[in-house]
Amino acid sequence: MMSSKSLAPKAHTAPYLSISVSLLWVFCLSSAFSVQSQDHDAIEEIVVEGQYLYNNQVNALRTPTPIIDVPQSLSIVTADQIQQQGFTTIGDIINYVPGVNNSQGEGHRDAIVFRGVRSTADFFIDGARDDVQYYRPLYNLAQVEVLRGPNALLFGRGGTGGVLNRVTKKALLAEQFTDLQSAVNSLGEANIQVDSNLDLSDRSAIRFNAFYEKLQNHRDFFEGERIGINPTAKFELRPETVLDLSYEYVDHQRFIDRGIPTADNGRPVEALQDVVFADPELNQNALRAHLFRAALQHEFTDSLKANFSAFHGDYSKRYENFYVAAYDSFQSPSQVTLDGYLDTTERSNSILTGNFIWQPETAGLRHTIIVGAERIDTSSDQDRYNAFWSTTSDDTEVFSVSRPLLLNSGVGMNAFGVATVNRFDRDINDDTRVGIDVSSVYLQDEIELSETLDLVIGGRYDNFAIDVVNVVANETRTRRDTKISPRGGLVFKPAENVSLYASYSESFLPRSGEQFANINGSNNQLDPNTFTNVEGGLKWDFRPGLSLTAAFFEITQSSPQIADNNPETLDVIDSEISGFEAQLQGQLTDDWTVSAGYSSLTGEQVGRSGPTGLRPRELPEHMFSLWNKLQVSSRLSLGFGVTHQGESFINNANTAVLPSYTRLDVAAFYEFSADYRVQINIENVTDALYFPYAHSTHQVTVAPPLHARVSISRRF
């Protein structure tokens, strides 16, 4: 059995002492910054996103359409909200967005469940596909846009439950400033970032964003670092022509922690909350990325505009890890079976996109027409090597549960007292060389039929071709899918500040999957999965700066499968997820800002023989979030937040459960001057033990205890 010594708490400094040290650190640093001239005192307060961010428009939609006129559920999180709530990851943002929730991502990547559909690839940056699996930084963002429901018309394949688009900060003409921000939390994490804009002339400017982050948390062995560098430039070539250029370098190293197992009752084993089931040296992830972006905008006339963009990304990723593959809390509670693998990815994405936006008036009808085309060229080499233990000649081995495990650098002692050594170069699982060519054209027309009624109609044609060289099997397979993805919507506006809408949209996902590792076996024969979304909703701007949105929806997934009794025919299996979402955002009063979200989701898995009675994994019935900011005085503000996630199933078999939880957060903000602020964010105020997400049955993440993050921000 497990000894009390082996499960002793991690030797952290007491939370309150850590918080005090953090406060002292920030106080000393802020004091160093406090010496300033009278000229600095005279600088007026600048809300950063107000300079270049149109809060009522969505960059990802590519047309100048206010949110109230979009027949779709979506959320925007601004740079100011990211800073205010102390967000450092995409997962932090998702906690406060209705209709979506987080998945573990195996400890090395962003993974979001959009309306019950898990995705690791439906991520975009300035509208360009960014599908490599990694943790995306926030240091250079103007806003984050979460569009829910299938989104193939503008984004192509994937986007089956929704997409997330990061809008980066661009260089600004006629602006000159430098923003510094530094933060540290009581668990040992710290970061610093800079945002500096310099106008070179009346028609040119450069901007430099960079950050460094030291990673650390409450779990043994966890550490890492992230670096991001993003210079940008803007050139006004002519009054009607603007060119934006950007280069970004991302370097991310971190420990991989895939959590703890569940017991025979299907719930996480709380007694093991402090045990890290990993190799301290080998559970590691490393990613380097070079991202190049160029965007050209030209205005031909007041009613005709065009924009063209080019994106190229080179990604190199390597991760190796061990994790719990099996655990029997009844028969052998002091033993655990570990599995593991080493995985590498080398990917290159080149994307060219062009759009014409025309706003004519014909026969008394006003139109906003977008005609676009996209070309994607992807090459992706990936391989995976399974663990190979000297004692089992297999990828699994049994270890005694202890803290730490008797395993380091691939050498250990198994549960039976026998020395064992792992090698990641003996058992190759797969090695594939993938080439993808995608050609797409799309057309959408937003028609103002009357002062109160708008019609949105459009479609996209995709030609998706994939070649996969399977090195292990010594074979090459190819497949070409051509799909038309329609979209339609009606928007009824009984008043200028109110809209009621109904919409229909489709998307598809080729059988090569999100990461298109292979199309072996029957995958080579099958058509893509298709997803349809029927949605109706309300958008109501009570007044400028305060809005309510609500939506009912139903997503249907159609999945062709080879029939069991006749391999020459297909069964088409449909599964449905339906739900309700609501979000209230804005200023209730001059001193009170609120962001509240609620979602209710339901669904049932459908098999060959019909409904199974099983609920899809990672589908909480209820989710709720609330963030308040109160202006107490001219200098002091207070924040209060709560997030709640209902119980859900970890696996599709419905045998493992992720318990419900409620987390409370608070914050305080103090402005020494218009350009100098200190804030403290305290998360999990009640110090609750909870499990926010999982990847599979025995990989459940343990959330951090009570901790604080103190930050200062200063503009020069």
Secondary structure as GFF3:
##gff-version 3
##sequence-region A 1 716
A	DSSP	alpha_helix	15	33	.	.	.	ID=ss1
A	DSSP	alpha_helix	38	41	.	.	.	ID=ss2
A	DSSP	alpha_helix	48	52	.	.	.	ID=ss3
A	DSSP	three_ten_helix	59	61	.	.	.	ID=ss4
A	DSSP	three_ten_helix	67	69	.	.	.	ID=ss5
A	DSSP	beta_strand	74	78	.	.	.	ID=ss6
A	DSSP	alpha_helix	79	84	.	.	.	ID=ss7
A	DSSP	alpha_helix	90	94	.	.	.	ID=ss8
A	DSSP	beta_strand	100	102	.	.	.	ID=ss9
A	DSSP	three_ten_helix	105	107	.	.	.	ID=ss10
A	DSSP	beta_strand	112	114	.	.	.	ID=ss11
A	DSSP	beta_strand	117	119	.	.	.	ID=ss12
A	DSSP	beta_strand	123	125	.	.	.	ID=ss13
A	DSSP	beta_strand	128	129	.	.	.	ID=ss14
A	DSSP	beta_strand	141	148	.	.	.	ID=ss15
A	DSSP	alpha_helix	152	155	.	.	.	ID=ss16
A	DSSP	beta_strand	162	168	.	.	.	ID=ss17
A	DSSP	beta_strand	177	185	.	.	.	ID=ss18
A	DSSP	beta_strand	190	201	.	.	.	ID=ss19
A	DSSP	beta_strand	204	216	.	.	.	ID=ss20
A	DSSP	beta_strand	223	238	.	.	.	ID=ss21
A	DSSP	beta_strand	241	255	.	.	.	ID=ss22
A	DSSP	three_ten_helix	270	272	.	.	.	ID=ss23
A	DSSP	beta_strand	284	301	.	.	.	ID=ss24
A	DSSP	beta_strand	304	326	.	.	.	ID=ss25
A	DSSP	beta_strand	335	358	.	.	.	ID=ss26
A	DSSP	beta_strand	361	362	.	.	.	ID=ss27
A	DSSP	beta_strand	365	386	.	.	.	ID=ss28
A	DSSP	beta_strand	397	400	.	.	.	ID=ss29
A	DSSP	beta_strand	407	408	.	.	.	ID=ss30
A	DSSP	beta_strand	411	413	.	.	.	ID=ss31
A	DSSP	beta_strand	419	421	.	.	.	ID=ss32
A	DSSP	beta_strand	427	448	.	.	.	ID=ss33
A	DSSP	beta_strand	453	470	.	.	.	ID=ss34
A	DSSP	beta_strand	475	495	.	.	.	ID=ss35
A	DSSP	beta_strand	498	509	.	.	.	ID=ss36
A	DSSP	three_ten_helix	521	524	.	.	.	ID=ss37
A	DSSP	beta_strand	529	543	.	.	.	ID=ss38
A	DSSP	beta_strand	546	562	.	.	.	ID=ss39
A	DSSP	beta_strand	570	589	.	.	.	ID=ss40
A	DSSP	beta_strand	592	604	.	.	.	ID=ss41
A	DSSP	beta_strand	606	607	.	.	.	ID=ss42
A	DSSP	beta_strand	610	611	.	.	.	ID=ss43
A	DSSP	beta_strand	622	631	.	.	.	ID=ss44
A	DSSP	beta_strand	636	645	.	.	.	ID=ss45
A	DSSP	beta_strand	648	649	.	.	.	ID=ss46
A	DSSP	beta_strand	657	658	.	.	.	ID=ss47
A	DSSP	beta_strand	661	673	.	.	.	ID=ss48
A	DSSP	beta_strand	676	683	.	.	.	ID=ss49
A	DSSP	beta_strand	694	696	.	.	.	ID=ss50
A	DSSP	beta_strand	699	700	.	.	.	ID=ss51
A	DSSP	beta_strand	707	715	.	.	.	ID=ss52
###
